[in-house]
Amino acid sequence: MTFLNISTYGPFLLTGFPGLEDSYPVFSILFCFLYAIALMGNSLILVVIWVEPALHTPMYLFLSMLATSDLGLCATTLPSLLKLFWFNDREVHFDACLTQMFFIHLFSLMESGILFAMAFDRYVAISNPLRYTTILTNVNIAKIALGLSLRAVSVTCPGPLLIRRLRFCEANVLSHSYCLHPDIIKLSCSDHHLSSIYGLIIVIITFGMDSAFILLSYVKILITVLGIASRVEQFKALHTCVSHLCAVLLVYVPMLGVSIIHRFGKHVPPVVSIIMGYVYLLVPPVLNPVVYCIKTREIRTRIWGNLLKSQ
């Protein structure tokens, strides 16, 4: 088999829904609708938190970070997806693919870290409410945001650099309408074990550790809540965690599904991988603002209040 250096190799080809190309205009309408919900919902949350001084608290500052990462994820994937479904243009050049891959994994890592920070926020608020505002000051929240950003950038940067060392052969068809690290390295004809091991290690030390700390936080929250005598107070304490728990499930379940399919699902039908890819990218940005608007009274009442004022 002839090996070709990527600098002289043609572009990768994105994959939509094979065999359903005639239905792409319908799919494009559906995806535009979902992206519109994600962009409008997350932008609305950011605006409400920004203009309402009463919402400048740790919980809502972390929520604004989550909304920002969701917007970044949408902005990263929207161009290639619409290019494919609007114009049936499957080509994506190597550098553009690596850039998109970098930002997809960057914002995914940011989202995971923010969910861990939000779990810590709920733990402090429930277990030590008197020191809540002294522990999670604006300065400390800014440090957490900076630390999460630096972590995401530092662990994501080596990925594209390792891929540039690979050689690619005739196969150039990606599994999705966007670029992911495990999807790209599978197309390499050279030894990509280093890239594969690197990706697995990053998943373990970021998503794995974040999920473990989130679980630990909720174990401690549950122990604290069970120590409260009043059932009403127990319910109120747990109710403040519902939105965050929903966000955790919305992010981690699709992420875990995509990771398992890419690494171990060789015999899984391609349509399952394609659908899981869209669930992984679109479900969290679309449903996170919906969940927080429904379950968080402060957000909901201020949105309705601002809408009524504008009429």
C-alpha positions as CSV (number, residue, x, y, z in Angstrom):
1,M,0.0,0.0,0.0
2,T,1.4,3.4,-0.9
3,F,1.8,5.9,1.9
4,L,1.2,9.5,1.2
5,N,2.4,12.5,3.1
6,I,-0.6,14.6,4.3
7,S,0.9,17.7,2.8
8,T,0.3,16.3,-0.7
9,Y,-2.7,14.3,0.2
10,G,-6.3,15.4,-0.8
11,P,-8.9,16.5,1.7
12,F,-10.9,14.3,4.1
13,L,-14.5,13.5,3.2
14,L,-17.2,14.1,5.8
15,T,-20.1,11.7,6.2
16,G,-23.7,12.6,6.7
17,F,-26.3,10.0,6.2
18,P,-25.1,7.6,3.4
19,G,-27.9,6.8,1.0
20,L,-30.1,9.6,2.1
21,E,-28.5,12.5,0.2
22,D,-31.8,13.5,-1.4
23,S,-33.1,14.2,2.1
24,Y,-30.3,16.5,3.1
25,P,-32.4,19.7,2.7
26,V,-34.8,18.2,5.3
27,F,-32.0,17.3,7.6
28,S,-30.5,20.8,7.2
29,I,-33.8,22.3,8.4
30,L,-33.8,20.0,11.4
31,F,-30.2,20.8,12.3
32,C,-30.7,24.6,11.8
33,F,-33.7,24.4,14.2
34,L,-31.6,22.6,16.8
35,Y,-28.7,24.9,16.4
36,A,-31.0,27.9,16.7
37,I,-32.4,26.6,20.0
38,A,-28.8,26.0,21.3
39,L,-27.6,29.4,20.2
40,M,-30.6,31.4,21.4
41,G,-31.0,29.4,24.7
42,N,-27.3,29.7,25.8
43,S,-27.1,33.3,24.6
44,L,-30.3,34.2,26.6
45,I,-28.8,32.6,29.8
46,L,-25.6,34.6,29.3
47,V,-27.5,37.9,28.8
48,V,-29.8,37.3,31.8
49,I,-26.9,36.5,34.1
50,W,-25.0,39.5,32.8
51,V,-27.7,42.1,33.2
52,E,-29.1,40.8,36.6
53,P,-26.7,41.7,39.5
54,A,-28.6,39.3,41.8
55,L,-27.4,36.4,39.6
56,H,-23.7,37.3,40.0
57,T,-23.3,34.4,42.4
58,P,-21.0,31.4,42.1
59,M,-23.7,29.0,40.8
60,Y,-24.8,31.3,38.0
61,L,-21.2,32.3,37.1
62,F,-20.4,28.7,36.6
63,L,-23.6,28.3,34.6
64,S,-22.5,31.2,32.3
65,M,-19.2,29.3,31.7
66,L,-21.2,26.2,30.8
67,A,-23.3,28.3,28.3
68,T,-20.1,29.8,26.8
69,S,-18.6,26.4,26.2
70,D,-21.8,25.2,24.6
71,L,-21.8,28.2,22.3
72,G,-18.2,27.5,21.4
73,L,-19.0,23.9,20.6
74,C,-21.9,25.0,18.4
75,A,-19.8,27.6,16.6
76,T,-17.1,25.0,15.9
77,T,-19.3,22.3,14.4
78,L,-22.0,24.4,12.6
79,P,-20.0,25.4,9.5
80,S,-19.0,21.9,8.4
81,L,-22.4,20.5,9.2
82,L,-24.3,23.1,7.2
83,K,-21.8,22.9,4.4
84,L,-22.5,19.2,4.1
85,F,-26.3,19.3,4.4
86,W,-26.9,22.5,2.5
87,F,-24.5,22.0,-0.4
88,N,-23.6,18.3,-0.1
89,D,-20.0,19.5,0.0
90,R,-18.1,16.7,1.8
91,E,-14.5,17.9,1.5
92,V,-12.6,19.3,4.5
93,H,-8.9,20.2,4.2
94,F,-6.5,18.7,6.6
95,D,-5.6,21.9,8.4
96,A,-9.2,22.9,8.7
97,C,-10.1,19.4,10.1
98,L,-7.3,19.6,12.7
99,T,-8.5,23.1,13.7
100,Q,-12.0,21.9,14.2
101,M,-10.9,18.8,16.0
102,F,-8.8,21.0,18.4
103,F,-11.7,23.2,19.3
104,I,-14.3,20.4,19.6
105,H,-12.1,18.6,22.2
106,L,-11.1,21.9,23.8
107,F,-14.7,22.9,24.5
108,S,-15.6,19.4,25.5
109,L,-12.9,19.3,28.1
110,M,-13.9,22.8,29.3
111,E,-17.5,21.5,29.7
112,S,-16.4,18.5,31.7
113,G,-14.2,20.7,34.0
114,I,-17.1,23.2,34.5
115,L,-19.5,20.4,35.5
116,F,-17.0,19.3,38.1
117,A,-16.6,22.9,39.3
118,M,-20.4,23.1,39.5
119,A,-20.6,19.9,41.6
120,F,-18.0,21.4,44.0
121,D,-20.2,24.6,44.1
122,R,-23.2,22.5,45.1
123,Y,-21.2,20.6,47.7
124,V,-20.0,23.8,49.4
125,A,-23.4,25.5,49.2
126,I,-25.1,22.5,51.0
127,S,-22.4,21.3,53.4
128,N,-21.0,24.7,54.4
129,P,-23.5,27.4,53.5
130,L,-22.1,30.0,56.0
131,R,-18.7,30.0,54.2
132,Y,-20.1,29.6,50.7
133,T,-19.4,33.2,49.5
134,T,-16.0,33.3,51.3
135,I,-14.8,30.1,49.7
136,L,-16.2,30.7,46.2
137,T,-15.2,34.4,45.8
138,N,-15.1,36.1,42.4
139,V,-11.3,35.8,42.5
140,N,-11.4,32.1,43.2
141,I,-14.0,31.6,40.5
142,A,-11.8,33.4,38.0
143,K,-8.8,31.2,39.1
144,I,-10.9,28.1,38.5
145,A,-11.9,29.3,35.1
146,L,-8.3,30.1,34.2
147,G,-7.2,26.7,35.5
148,L,-9.8,24.9,33.5
149,S,-8.9,26.8,30.3
150,L,-5.2,26.1,30.7
151,R,-5.8,22.5,31.4
152,A,-8.0,22.2,28.3
153,V,-5.5,23.9,26.0
154,S,-2.4,22.1,27.4
155,V,-3.9,18.6,27.0
156,T,-5.5,19.3,23.6
157,C,-2.5,20.9,21.8
158,P,-0.4,17.7,21.5
159,G,-3.2,15.9,19.6
160,P,-2.9,17.8,16.3
161,L,0.9,17.7,16.5
162,L,1.0,14.0,16.9
163,I,-1.4,13.6,14.0
164,R,0.9,15.7,11.8
165,R,3.5,13.0,12.2
166,L,1.3,10.3,10.7
167,R,1.0,9.2,7.1
168,F,-2.3,8.6,5.4
169,C,-3.2,6.3,2.5
170,E,-6.2,6.0,0.2
171,A,-8.8,5.9,2.9
172,N,-10.0,9.4,3.6
173,V,-13.7,9.1,4.7
174,L,-14.5,10.3,8.2
175,S,-17.3,8.8,10.2
176,H,-19.1,12.0,11.0
177,S,-19.8,15.5,9.6
178,Y,-17.1,16.9,11.8
179,C,-13.5,15.9,12.8
180,L,-12.7,13.9,16.0
181,H,-9.3,12.7,17.1
182,P,-10.1,8.9,17.1
183,D,-11.8,9.2,13.8
184,I,-8.8,10.8,12.1
185,I,-6.1,8.5,13.4
186,K,-8.1,5.5,12.2
187,L,-7.5,6.7,8.7
188,S,-3.7,6.6,9.1
189,C,-1.7,3.9,7.4
190,S,1.3,4.4,9.7
191,D,1.7,3.4,13.3
192,H,-0.7,5.5,15.3
193,H,-0.5,3.7,18.6
194,L,1.2,6.8,20.2
195,S,-1.8,9.0,19.2
196,S,-4.3,6.4,20.3
197,I,-2.6,5.9,23.7
198,Y,-2.3,9.6,24.2
199,G,-6.1,10.1,23.5
200,L,-7.0,7.3,25.9
201,I,-4.8,8.8,28.7
202,I,-6.3,12.2,28.2
203,V,-9.8,10.8,28.4
204,I,-8.9,9.0,31.7
205,I,-7.1,12.0,33.4
206,T,-9.7,14.5,32.4
207,F,-13.2,13.1,31.8
208,G,-12.5,10.1,34.0
209,M,-11.2,12.2,36.9
210,D,-13.9,14.8,36.5
211,S,-16.6,12.2,36.6
212,A,-15.0,10.6,39.7
213,F,-14.8,13.9,41.5
214,I,-18.4,14.7,40.5
215,L,-19.5,11.3,42.0
216,L,-17.5,11.9,45.1
217,S,-19.1,15.4,45.5
218,Y,-22.6,14.0,45.3
219,V,-21.8,11.2,47.7
220,K,-20.7,13.9,50.2
221,I,-23.8,16.0,49.4
222,L,-26.1,13.0,50.0
223,I,-24.4,12.2,53.3
224,T,-24.9,15.9,54.3
225,V,-28.5,16.0,53.2
226,L,-29.4,12.7,55.1
227,G,-28.1,14.4,58.2
228,I,-30.7,17.1,58.0
229,A,-33.7,16.3,60.2
230,S,-36.4,18.0,58.2
231,R,-37.7,16.2,55.1
232,V,-38.7,19.6,53.6
233,E,-35.1,20.9,54.0
234,Q,-33.7,17.7,52.5
235,F,-36.0,18.1,49.5
236,K,-35.0,21.8,49.1
237,A,-31.3,20.9,49.3
238,L,-31.5,18.1,46.7
239,H,-33.7,20.2,44.4
240,T,-30.9,22.7,43.9
241,C,-28.8,19.9,42.4
242,V,-31.4,18.6,39.9
243,S,-30.4,20.9,37.0
244,H,-26.7,20.1,37.4
245,L,-27.4,16.4,37.6
246,C,-29.3,16.6,34.3
247,A,-26.5,18.5,32.7
248,V,-24.0,15.9,33.8
249,L,-26.1,13.1,32.3
250,L,-26.6,15.1,29.1
251,V,-22.9,15.5,28.6
252,Y,-21.4,12.3,29.9
253,V,-23.8,9.7,28.6
254,P,-23.4,10.7,24.9
255,M,-19.7,11.3,25.4
256,L,-19.3,7.8,26.8
257,G,-21.3,6.3,24.0
258,V,-19.2,7.9,21.3
259,S,-15.9,6.9,23.0
260,I,-17.0,3.3,23.4
261,I,-18.2,3.1,19.8
262,H,-15.0,4.6,18.4
263,R,-12.7,2.3,20.4
264,F,-14.6,-0.9,20.7
265,G,-17.6,-0.8,18.4
266,K,-16.1,-2.3,15.2
267,H,-19.2,-4.4,14.5
268,V,-21.7,-1.6,15.4
269,P,-23.8,-0.5,12.4
270,P,-22.5,2.8,10.9
271,V,-25.8,4.5,11.4
272,V,-25.5,4.0,15.2
273,S,-22.1,5.7,15.2
274,I,-23.5,8.6,13.1
275,I,-26.5,9.2,15.3
276,M,-24.5,9.0,18.5
277,G,-22.1,11.5,17.0
278,Y,-24.9,14.0,16.5
279,V,-26.3,13.3,20.0
280,Y,-22.9,13.9,21.5
281,L,-22.6,17.3,19.8
282,L,-26.1,18.6,19.8
283,V,-27.9,17.3,22.9
284,P,-25.9,19.1,25.6
285,P,-26.0,22.6,24.0
286,V,-29.7,22.2,23.0
287,L,-31.0,20.8,26.3
288,N,-28.8,22.4,28.9
289,P,-30.4,25.8,28.6
290,V,-33.9,24.2,28.4
291,V,-33.2,22.3,31.6
292,Y,-31.9,25.3,33.5
293,C,-34.7,27.5,32.3
294,I,-37.3,25.0,33.5
295,K,-35.7,23.8,36.7
296,T,-34.1,27.1,37.9
297,R,-36.8,29.5,39.1
298,E,-34.4,32.6,39.2
299,I,-33.5,32.2,35.6
300,R,-37.1,31.4,34.5
301,T,-38.7,34.3,36.3
302,R,-36.1,36.9,35.1
303,I,-36.5,35.7,31.5
304,W,-40.3,36.0,31.7
305,G,-39.9,39.4,33.4
306,N,-37.6,40.8,30.7
307,L,-39.9,39.5,28.0
308,L,-43.0,41.1,29.6
309,K,-41.1,44.4,30.0
310,S,-40.2,44.4,26.3
311,Q,-43.9,44.0,25.2
